[in-house]
């Protein structure tokens, strides 16, 4: 079973996103910010996909996190989500996807399954 790292500073939204990941057939691992996400990424080799909110407090936001993960762990797929920010394809890492909140659960599940199956 593939593992998805869910990074979201809002605890309720993080729990909901983790539930979507589980419903898609994957194992969620949760982090509240980029620093927690890096600690997880450095200690595990089974993360297949990063699902991160863009706007987060801390040392870096979700877009910076995604760019750094893309550079350091290029095999990890990336999905960015935001309710306030719109990203063009140029602004995000290559082969990543962007979902505007609120998104349809079915749409997110299909996106997760497509990205992980394309590995």
N, C-alpha and C positions, 0 to 999 in steps of 0.2 A: 504494500500500500504506500503510495506517495505521500510525502509530508509537505504541508503548506504552512509557511510562517505568516501569521496574521498580525499586522502592526497597526494599532488603532489606540489613540489616547483615551477615548470615551469607552468606559468599561462595558456599558450596555451594547453599544455598537460593535465592540470587539467580540462580545459573546455571540451576538447575532451573526457576525461574519464567520466565526468559528463554526457555528451551526450550519451555515450554508456550505462551508468547506466539507464538513462531515456528511451532509446530504448529497454532495457531489461524489462521495465515495473516497475521500481522502482524510488523512490524519492531520488535524490542526494543532499548531503550536502557537501560543499567544505571547505577544510583547506589547507593552504600553508605549514604547518610544524607540527611537533609533538606537540608543545606547543598549537597551535590553536586546534589541534585534541583533546587534553585532555580537553581543556575548553569546547568544544562541548560535549564530552562524559560525562563530569561531570554535564552538564546542561540539558541533554536530556536522556530519557529512551527508545527512539524508534529506536535506531541504531541497525540494524540487521546484518550488514556486514561492515567490514573495508576493503577498497581497497587502498593500499598504495604503493608508490614507495619506493625502498630501500635506494637509495642514496639521502639524503636531508641534507641541512645545519641545524644547530640549536642544541638544547640540546641533541637530540638523532636522530639516523637515523630510517628509516622505519622498519628495522628488530627489533631494540630495542623497537620501538613503538608496533609492532605486539606482541612481547613477553610479554610486560607489559599489553597490552589489554587482551591477552589470560589469564594472571594470575588474573587480576582485574575484567574483565567482560567475564567470560568463555563462555557465551551464544553467544557472538558476533563472527560470522564467519569471516575469514581473507583470503584475497587474496593479495599476494605480487607480485609486478612487477618490472622489471629492464632491462635496456638495456646493462648494464655492468657487473652485478654480476649474477652468477649462484648459485642456492641453492640446496643442497641435501635435502631430506626429513628430515634427522636428524637435520639439521641446523635451521629448521623453526618450529613454534608452531604446536602441534598436530592438525590434521584435517584442516590445512590451505592448500592453493594451491599457486603455483608459476607459473607466466606467463613471458616468456622472451619477451622483446620488440624487434622489433615490433611484435605485435600479431594480429591475424585475429579478426576482430570485432565480427564475428559470434562465434568464439571460446570463447571470453570473455563473450558475452551475454549468451551463453549456460552455462558457468562456474558459472556466477552470479545466473542464474535461478536454476541450480542444487543445489548450496549451500544453497540458501535461502529456497528452497522448502523442504530441508532435515531437517528443524528445527522442 
